[in-house]
């Protein structure tokens, strides 16, 4: 297996962070955003009825 010869470019990367509601998941999501990585965060929680 060979490694890609292109360096990591945060502007071209994307991440899905689960458990980003609080704690370490939130910290990871914030760190990725701070580095310029496009991210989508998810967190389990109480769902509100669609009124």
N, C-alpha and C positions, 0 to 999 in steps of 0.2 A: 504494500500500500504506500503510495507516495502522497506527500503533503502538497497542497496547492502552492504555486510559486508567487501568488499575489498576496500582498500583506492585508491584514484585517483593515477594512475601511468602514468605520461606523456609519457613515452617511449612506452606504449601500446595504447595510444589514437591517434585519427586522427581528423582533423577539416577541414571544408570547409568554407572559409571566402569570402563572397561576398562583392563587393565594396572596394577591397583592393588596388585600384589604388592610393588612397591618403586619407588623413584625418583619421578619426577614424578607418575605416576598415583596413587601412595600419598599424596603430598603434596596433590594435588587432592582426593582422597577425604576426607582429614582436614580440609581447609579447609571443604569443603561441610558435613561433619558439625558442625564448629565453629560454622557459621552457622545450624544448625538444619534443614538440608535433609535429607530422608529420602534415603538412598542405598543402593545395592547395588553392591558391588565384585566384580570378577572378575579372575582372574589365570590365565595359562596355567602349567601345572606338571605334574609327574609324577603320574600317577594311580595310586592304590593299588588292588590287587585287592580286590573285595568279599568278604572272608572273614567 
